[in-house]
C-alpha cells in the first residue's frame, strides 16, 4: 500500500496543473495566447447636414431713459420742499430750498460796496479825463469795482446751490425727508425717473456677440406675463467683460410700459447655417483643452477634437472636426478607449435626442 500511495499522488497533481492551463487558455486575455478583450458596445448617429435655427434666451433689466437721486449741493436746513410723490414734474421746477439767509445778507452788503465803488470810479474817470488825477489812482478804484463784481458772482453761485431743481422731465419717487430737516449733500431727498422711454439692459455670452447689431430687433417678455414685445438694440459696451466673458447690450423698448428695474427675458434669434452638422449634446466629452467626440471607423473608436457653435434643444452645432457621414458614438462614450474595439449596437436618429418629429 505504501508503494502505490506516492505514484497516485503525483498523478493527481499533474492532472490538476493541466486543467488550470486549459482554463487559462480559454479565458479572454488570460496570459500568453489568451483572447482579445471584449469590444465596447455603443450606439451611433450618422453626421448629416441640417438647418440650424435657435433662439438665445438671456436675462435683462428694465432701465428708465433718465434716472437719478435728488440731492442738494450744500448742507443746511430745508426751508421749502416741493416733492409730490409719484407725480410728474417739468425740468427746472424748484423742488427744494436750503436756508440762505446768511448768503442773502452777504449779497446785500456786497451790492452796497459795489454801488459806492462804482460812484468813486465814475468821479475819478472824469478827473482822469482832465488830468486831475494820475492813472494809478483810477486803476485802483476800477480794480475794486471788478473785485466786488466777482464777489457777487461767487455769492450768486453759492445761492444757486441752495436751490434744487428738477434736472429733466420725469416722475418723482418716494419722498425721504420732511420740511425743516437738516440735510447734507449725502442726503437723498427722492428719486426722479423719465419713464416715457424705457431701455432694456442685458448681457450675452461672447460666443453670441456676432448676433448683436445696432438697429436689430429683439423680443422681450416681462416676468409674470405671456405678452412679448419688441425692443431695438441701440448700443453695446466697447469691450467684453474679462471676468464674465459677457457683452453688455442696451436696447430701447418699442412702446409699452414696465417698471424700471423689472426683470425681463430677452430672446435673440440666432439662425445658423443651412448646412450645419448637429450632434446630441450627450455625445460631447468635455475636456480641459477641447471638446471631443468618439468617431467609429473600421470597428475602432477614435477621439476627435471638435468646435461647437449654436445649441438647440438636446443638440449642438459642430463647426469644426466632423465631416458628413462620420459615425459618432452617442452612448457608452466614456468607456471607449482610443483605438479600442467597439461594436455598434444600433444607429440612432437626431430626433431621438431633440424630440423633433
C-alpha positions, 0 to 999 in steps of 0.5 A: 500500500505504501508503494502505490500511495506516492505514484497516485499522488503525483498523478493527481497533481499533474492532472490538476496543473493541466486543467488550470492551463486549459482554463487559462487558455480559454479565458479572454486575455488570460496570459500568453495566447489568451483572447482579445478583450471584449469590444465596447458596445455603443450606439451611433448617429450618422453626421448629416447636414441640417438647418440650424435655427435657435433662439438665445434666451438671456436675462435683462433689466428694465432701465428708465431713459433718465434716472437719478437721486435728488440731492442738494449741493450744500448742507443746511436746513430745508426751508421749502420742499416741493416733492409730490410723490409719484407725480410728474414734474417739468425740468427746472421746477424748484423742488427744494430750498436750503436756508440762505439767509446768511448768503442773502445778507452777504449779497446785500452788503456786497451790492452796497460796496459795489454801488459806492465803488462804482460812484468813486470810479465814475468821479475819478474817470472824469478827473482822469479825463482832465488830468486831475488825477494820475492813472494809478489812482483810477486803476485802483478804484476800477480794480475794486469795482471788478473785485466786488463784481466777482464777489457777487458772482461767487455769492450768486453761485453759492445761492444757486446751490441752495436751490434744487431743481428738477434736472429733466422731465420725469416722475418723482419717487418716494419722498425721504425727508420732511420740511425743516430737516437738516440735510447734507449733500449725502442726503437723498431727498427722492428719486426722479425717473423719465419713464416715457422711454424705457431701455432694456439692459442685458448681457450675452455670452461672447460666443453670441456677440456676432448676433448683436447689431445696432438697429436689430430687433429683439423680443422681450417678455416681462416676468409674470406675463405671456405678452412679448414685445419688441425692443431695438438694440441701440448700443453695446459696451466697447469691450467684453467683460474679462471676468464674465466673458459677457457683452453688455447690450442696451436696447430701447423698448418699442412702446409699452410700459414696465417698471424700471428695474423689472426683470425681463427675458430677452430672446435673440434669434440666432439662425445658423447655417443651412448646412450645419452638422448637429450632434446630441449634446450627450455625445460631447466629452468635455475636456480641459483643452477641447471638446471631443467626440468618439468617431467609429471607423473600421470597428475602432473608436477614435477621439476627435477634437471638435468646435461647437457653435449654436445649441438647440434643444438636446443638440449642438452645432459642430463647426469644426472636426466632423465631416458628413457621414462620420459615425459618432458614438452617442452612448457608452462614450466614456468607456471607449478607449482610443483605438479600442474595439467597439461594436455598434449596437444600433444607429440612432436618429437626431430626433431621438435626442431633440424630440423633433418629429 
